[in-house]
């Protein structure tokens, strides 16, 4: 989970009026051009530092059909949020997922009994997702910016910054500058599981690796951490939410 910056990179967005937004990421470790379409519909091209941009855009044009096919599949997955989803997690509890389409009430999210209700002016999955993510982020900000300093104090560590991010491949990360970043999706997990991720990152402040000493320290912080790991592995698809 450690986020150690070992590559210099920059992002440049290239967009056409009729096409998707393309994010170009130059990495020192890249040896060739690579193309990915993320689950959220983002198109990412990874390129070596010195490849001219015209070659990158030619590469994109050569793969337009493949990109279009992948984007279509991604759109189907995104649409499933409103069309197929029956339940949704919040702090480890699985709620019945309901959407209330109305313009008579302010857009937002509420919990009523066993239901988590999204009030939206439109049934468009992009609008529903925006409302839901905004609410999740707010809940994550509130809980984790209070929880991280508390747990850090319990294990004798100081944290300067706690940030809420939207990583697609990890639940959390940390840096030697005493900064911890947590994925907003972690608010879906049980409190014991989110505590584990926090402890995991706190342990990385002592050991920036996954050595035996690192895991021994995690175990000192949270003896039953393996139970939390199992939950994260079995619910890894939430990272693609």
N, C-alpha and C positions, 0 to 999 in steps of 0.2 A: 504493500500500500504506500510505500514511501515515494514521494515525488521529488527525485533528485535531478536537478537540471544538468544534463550531461551533453545536451545538444543545443547549438544556437539555431534558432528558427525565427521566421517571421511569417505572418499571415497576410495575404493580399486577396481581397475579394474581387472577382471578375464576374460581371453579370451582363446578360443580354436581356432586352425587354421581353423576349419570348421564351427565354430559357431559365434554367435554374441558377442559383448563386453558386459559384465555384470558389472554394477556398484553396489557395495554393500554399503549401507548407514546405519550406526549404529546410532540410536537415543535413548536418554535416556527415551523418552516418549513411545517408542514402547513396546508392550506387546506380540507381535507375529510376525512371518514372513509374509511379504506382498510383492506381486510381481506386478509390473506395466510395461507395454510397452508404452513408450511415442510416441507421434505423429511423432517425428523425428527418430524413430527406436531404441532409447536408451532403454535398459532393466535395470530397477532399482529394487533392492531388499532392502526393509527396514527391519532392524533386531534390536532386543534388544542388548544392549552393550556386554552382556556376552555369547551369543550363539556361540558355537564353529563353526569355518568356515566349518568344514566337514558337519555339519548339514545344513548349508546354501546351500552348493553345492549339497547335496542330494535333498534338496527342489527344487533347480533349475532343476535338472535332472528329477525329478518327474513331472515337469510341462513343459517339452520340447515341447510336442505337442501343448499345449496351447500357448506357446511363439511363436512357428513357425507360428501358425495361425494368431496371432496378428501382427507379423512382416510382413506377407504377405499383410494384410489389410493396414498396415502402408505404405508399398512400393507403393501400388496402389494410396494412397493419395498423396504421394510425387511425383509420376509420373504425377499426374494431373497438376502440375505446368507447365509442358511443353506441355502436351497433350490437356488439356481442358481450361486453363486460357486464357481469352480474354482481360481482363483489369487488371490494377494494380495501386495501389495508390503511390503517392509521394507527401508529404507535403499537403495532403488533396485533391489533384487533381487526378482524375481517368484517366489514360492514356490507350490507346490501347497497348496491350502487344505483342511484336514481338521478334522473335529469328532469328538472322542472323548466319547461320552455315557456317563458313569459316576459313581457316587457313592462308588466305592472309592478314588478319588484326589482330591486337592485341586484345586479349579478353578484354571485358569491357562493360560498359553501357553508352548509350547516349540517350538524349531526343531530338527528332526532331518533332516540331509541337505538334501534339496530340499523338505522339507515344513514348513509352519507349522501346528502342531496346537493347537487350542483344546480343553481338557478342561473339560467343563461337566456339571453334574448334570441338565441339561435341554436338549432340542433347541429350546426356545422361542427365537426369534431375539432377543428382548429380553435374555434371560439371556446368550446367546452374545455379543451386541454389548457388553454391560456388561463382561464378562470381557476381551474383546479390547481395548476402549477403555482400560480400566484399565491393561492391559499396555503399550499404545502410549504412553499418557501417562507412565508410569514411564520408558520408554526415552527419550522426548523430554526429560523433565526432566533425566535424567542426562546426555545428550549436549549439549543446547543450553545448559544452565547452565554447562557447561565450555567449550563452543565459542565462545559469544558474547564473553565477556571476552578470550579468546585472539585472535580476529579483530579485536576493538576495539583491543587493544593494538598489533596489527600496523599499524593505520592511525592510531595516535595519538589514539584516542578513549577516553573513560571512560564506562562504563555502570554505573548504580547498581542497576538492577533488571532481571532477566530473568524473565518470566512465561510460563507455558504456558497457552494459552486454547483455546477451541473456536469460533473465528469460522467463519461459514458462507459468507462471501464473500471472504475474503482469507487469504493465507498468513502474513502478519505485519503488524505495525504498530509505531509508535514515538511517543514524545512528547518535547517539549522538556525534560522533566524527566529526561532520560537514562534513559528506560525503554524496553525493547524487549519486545514480546509476540510469541510465535510460536505458530502453530497446531500442535496436537499431531499433526495429520495429516501435517505436513511430515516426520516421521520415516519416512514411507513413501518419500520421494523419495531419489534418490542423494545422497551427501554433498556432491558438487560443486554440486548444485541447492540444497540447504539452505544451503550457504555463500553462494550468490548472494543468497538472500532475506535473510540476515543482513547482507551487505554493502549490499544495497539499503536496508535500514532504517538502517544506519550512515551512509550517504550522506545520508539525509533529516535527520540531525542537523545537517548543514551547509546543505542546501537543502530546505526544507519544501515542495517542489513537484516537478514533473517537467519542469523546464526543461532546456535544452541543457547548462547548467553541471552540473545534477544528473547527467545521463546521462554526461557527460564524467568526472565523479568516479567513478561506478559502473565505467566502463571502466578507469579508473586502478586501481581496486581489483581488478577481475576482467575482463581483456581479452576473454574469450570468454563474457561474460554472456548473450549472445543465445542460445547453445545451451541454457543453463539455462531461459531464458524459454520456448523452444520446448517443452521437456519439461513445464513447468508448464501451458502452454496445452493441450497434447495430453492431459494427465492431470487436467484441471480437475474432472472428475467425482469425484475423490477428496475434494473439499471437501464432497461430499454424503454421504460414507460414514457 
